Amino acid sequence: MSTSTLTQQVREAKHVVVFTGAGASAESGIPTFRDSLTGLWKRFDPAQLATSEAFRADPALCWGWYEWRRLKVLQAQPNAAHLAIAELAKHVPRLTVVTQNVDDLHERAGSRDVIHLHGSLHSPRCIDCGLAYPLPLTSDALPEDGCRIEPPRCTACNGYVRPGVVWFGEMLPEDAWSAGLAAAEECDVFLSIGTSGIVYPAAELPLRALGQGAVVVHVNPVLFDVSNQEHFLQGSASVMMESLLRESFGDLPAS
Ligand code: OAD
């Protein structure tokens, strides 16, 4: 599909779904999952830390890693891609953001009612009784480089507090999954931005959208195979989303 056809589809869309992965936050300085980790975390594989087994085996190691990620998010700012997505919502009748990210950068850029398929770093809860545990929204008490940190204890049952994210092997939150699926099946344009598309069931959403006749566009600096019916915009999320916005509506996000 030519760029002008794509921009026309975006202009005429009744419902746009923006589906994001870690690549959408990469330009805010948040490492993606499949980047190698830096500093003290270099020798760990994120996939090994993001499981309930990892937490139960070594709560301080796992909690320390998530606190390091939370620190990165607290120090980060939304980037031009987050801003362009929030701006795009002002130009189309309906836009739904469905994210695999556990940060709050879409919200901080101005997107509303973001569907978080994989939970949030900012909503920890007791691993035993599920009671929510409020964490301060400042980075004051967090160590710079990350290290082992003993998780807090639940105020009700003394169980360990765990991160509010979905771990490998866990079900997605049912309300988020059904809302994401409904949006994917109902939209006419589906923009899949900065995701490796290998973690299911989230990775099913572009296929569901395609199956219902939506225009599906992948935005990624690294080219990968897509079917004949899908489209690829090769480049960073910020550059591609700003140019899609500008070419569709002649507009740029306010910074
Ligand atoms: P990944 O780390 O698997 O993939 C990040 C993608 O972003 C890659 O395809 C990169 O090429 C791309 N990328 C990097 N920089 C980019 C940029 N500036 N602009 C656009 N794209 C860029 O992250 P996810 O696909 O989000 O799940 O991973 C999916 C899930 O796997 C995560 O939500 C997490 C993880 O395990 C859970 O925690 C359950």
Residues whose N, C-alpha, C, O or C-beta is under 5 A from the ligand:
A	BS01	OAD	G21 A22 G23 A24 A26 E27 T32 F33 R34 D35 A50 Q100 H118 V166 W167 F168 G194 T195 S196 G197 V199 V219 N220 P221 V222 G235 S236 A237
